[in-house]
Amino acid sequence: RLLREPDEQRAGGGQGGVSGDQKALETALPFFSKISGLSLQYGVNVNYSVLEGLVNAVGGKITVDIQSDPISAGGIYDYNTGIKLSNGPNTINAQQALALAKARGDRAPTYGLANSNFDREQNQQRILVGIMNQAKTANLITNIGGMESVLSSFGDNVRTTFSLGEIKTLMSIMKDFSPTSLKSINLMSADPAVLTTGMVNGQSVVIPTAGTFDYGDIQAYIAKNVSSDPMVKEGAVVDVLNGSGVSGAAKSVASDLKSANFTVGATGNAPSEITSKVEIHDLSGGKMPGTLAALEKKYGV
């Protein structure tokens, strides 16, 4: 989550203070790496004061693209924060950005926030994109001195695992970065589902469909969506049928395919009319060309 809950906004952070928050952030990185299957080296924890400061630092206004759920709502309205925005691009100031970041539709009347926390966090992501777009427009990313001044002004409201030297390196990389290349992966829309809800110790929580603490399906879904390998992105399932007459051959080939990052489905015996050493049957109708090419290369057929 990008932001703290309202009762955690004080400059000292949580109960552990600045040092406690810093330690918690460092501990969180391997925890989220374990869930996502990604190697996460850096993290940033900010509170609401920083959000307002960032919007003001890039000129006082940003553009956010609102996509309400359900879309028929035509936008969003949250009674608690008073934020009301229509679907599509909206130019908002720092106070409106703060209200949007808090809005989760937990008190009537409200609309366009049917998924509560999930909608709130998606809107927080949209705010980040808006800040990055405006920072690019204002040439703030290329102004290292100006950025250092902005970061210093945040004081105890920011925790990060970046060193100052690494922040400078990050800024030099960001000069050639376009916010339009950002990609969001929505775990709630995965098909088949990788997350569900349930009760743990009397609390309503989001848990993996594979079972509590079983993150394999989540990791596979993320890997599929971030990979540049066409075979991985296609996620084709490869069934292995044994026509060799040698017992256990299908399982052996299946194990070899898995180690080569193929997704293996069923194993069994091939029809008796199969006579060639290896045959590949594309049942996708040509929709999985990357996987087909990889199989053809692997087996030379």
N, C-alpha and C positions, 0 to 999 in steps of 0.2 A: 504494500500500500504506500502511496506517495506521501500522504499526510497523516498527522496525528489526530486523535479524537480531541474534541474541544477541551476536555479537562487535562490535557497534556500539553497545552500550548505555552506554558511558562518557559522562560529562557533556559532555566536549568534542566529542562527535559523531564524524563521520568523520575522515579524514586531514586534511581542510582546516580542522578546528576549527570554532568557532562561526561565524566570518565565512565560511568556505568552505561550510558547510552552508547559511547564509543565501543566499549567492550561488547555490548549486545549486537551492534552492527557487524562487528568482526565475526562474532559467533554465528550470525544469521547467514553469512555468505556460504559456508559449507552446507548449512541446512537447506537453503534453497537450491544449491547445486545438486544435492542428493535428490530433491524432488524433481527438478527439471532435467537432470542429466547433462546440464551445461556446466562448464568450468567458469565460475563467476569470481573474478579477481577484485572487482571494485564495487563499492556501494556508496550511496548517498542517502542520508536521512534528513529531511527538512520538516519544519512546522509551518503553520499558516502565515506567520510573519514573513517567512522567506518567499512564499508564493506572491504575496502582495508586493514585496520588494522587487522580485524578478519582473513582474508586469510593469511596475513603475520604471525599472532600469532600462527596459527596452522601448520606452516611450509613453507608457501609461495606458496603452490599449493593445489588445491582441484580437485576432479573429479565431473563433472556434466554430467547427462544423458540427452542429447538433443533429443527431439522428435518434429520434425518440423511439421507445419501445413500449407499446405498439406504435407503429408509424402513423396509424390513423389518428393518434392524439394530436398530430400537427406540431408538436413541440413539447416543451416541459414546463411544469410549474410546481414549485415546492413551497408549501405553506410556511414551514419553519424558517427558511432563509429568504423567502420572498422573491427568489429568482424566477423569471419567466422569460423564456426564449423560444423562438419559432424554429422549425426544422430548417437546416441549411446553414450557411455562413452567418455568424453574428459577431459584430464588433463590440467587445465588452471592456470595461475598465478593471482596475485592480480589485475594487470592492465586489464587482459582479463576478469576477473570476473566483474570489474567495467563497462567495455564496454558492456558485456552481460546484465548487470542489467539495462543499459540505452536503449538498442536496442529495437526499436518498428517498424522499417521498414517504417518510415514516409517520406522517400525520396528515389527515385529511383537512381541507381539500387538496388534492394533488393530481397530476396526470403526467404521463410520459416517463415515469420512473418505476414501472411495474416490477423491475428486477432489483430494486432497492440498492444494496451495496454494490452489486455487479454493475448497475448503471452508473452509480457514483464513480466507481473506479475507472470505467471507460471514459467518463467525462473528464476525469483528472488526466487521463492520457491525452485527450483532445486539448486540454489546457497546455500540457507540455509541448505538444506539436505547435500550438499557437505561439507560445513563447519562443520556440526555436525559429519559427518562420520570421517573427518580428525581429529577433536578434540578428538574423541573417540580413534582413532588409536594412536594419540600422547599423550594419557593419560592426556590431558589438563583439562578435566572435573573433574578428581579426584584430581587435584592439586589446592587446594583452594587459596594458596598463589600466585601461578602463575596467576590464573584467576583474583584475586583482582588487581594484577599489571596491567594486560591487561585492565581491566575496568577503572582503574584510569587514564591510558594513553589516554583514549578517551576524557576525559575532558568534554567540553561543547557540544560535538558532539552526546551525548546520553541523551535522556530523558526517564525516567522509573518510574513506580509507585511501583517498588520493593524497599524495604529497604535493607540495606547491610545484615542484619540478614536473610531476606527472600531469598536473592541470595545464601547465604550459604546453606540454606535448599534445595533450588532448585538444587544446585550442588550435594548434597548428594543423591537426588532422581535420578538425571541424570546418576549417576554411573551405575545403573542397566537398563538404558534406551537404546533401540536399535533404531537408525534412521529408520530401515526397518519397524518399527511398526507405523511410521507416516502415516496418511491417509489424502489425499487431496480430498475435495468435490468440484466438478466443477459445479457451479450453471448454467453455460451456456449450459451444456449438459443434464440438467434435462428433463425428458420426463414423463408427459407433461411439457412444458416449464414454468419456474417460472419467467423468466426475458425477457424483450424485450427492444427495444430502441425507443426513441421518443424525442420530442422537448418540453422543459420547459423553459419559459422566453427567448426564442431565443437560447437556448443552447441544443446541442445534448447530451442526457443523457441515462443511463441505468435505467429502471424503472420496477417494478413488473408487471407481466402480469395481475394480479388481479386489478391493478390500482395504481396510484401514492400514496405512503405512506401506501399501504395495503400489509403488510409483512406476512400474514397468510400462503400462499402457500410456501414461502421461509422457514419459520420456520418449517413447516411440513416436507419439503424435507430434511432439515438439521437434524431434530429429527430422521427421518427414517434412515439416514445414520450414525448417531453416536450412536444409541441405541443398546444395547446388547440384547434387548427383541426380540425374533424371530417374534412375532406377529407384533411389530412395524416395523421391518425391511421388512417384507413381504408386508405391506401396502395393505392387502386384503380389498376389499369393500364388506360389508355385507348388503344385502337387507333383509328387514323385511316384511314378509307377514302375515297378520292377518287372522287366521282361527277360532278365538274364538267366533265370532259373537258379541263381545263387541266393540262398537264404540270407536275409539281412542286408542285401545290396541297397535297397531303397532307403533304409535308415542311415546307412553309411553316406550315401549321396546327399541325403537331406541334411545331415550334420555338416558336410562340406559346404553346402549352399548357405546354411545359417552362418557359418564362420566367415563367408564372403558377403555377408549383409543382405542376402536374399531373405524374403519372408516366405517360409515354408508352410504349406497347409497340410493336406492329407498325404499319407504314404500307403502304398498297397501294391497289388499285383496288376500288371498290364494285361490287356486283352491278348489272347493267344496269337492273333494275326500279326502282332508287332514282331518284326524280324531284324530291323536295323539296330545297330549298337545304341544309338541315341536318336530320339525324335523329339522335336519341340512342337507342341500344338498350342497355337495362340487362340485362346478362347475369349479374348477381350475384343476381338474384331478390329485389331490395329490400334487400340487405345493405349497400349502400354509399350511403345516402341523402344524406350530406354531399357526396360527389363528384357525384352526380346533380343535386342542387340547384345546385351551383356551375356545372356545365355548362349547365343550363337558364338560369341567370341570365346567363352569359357570352354565350350565343347567342340568347337571347330565344325559346326554343322549349320 
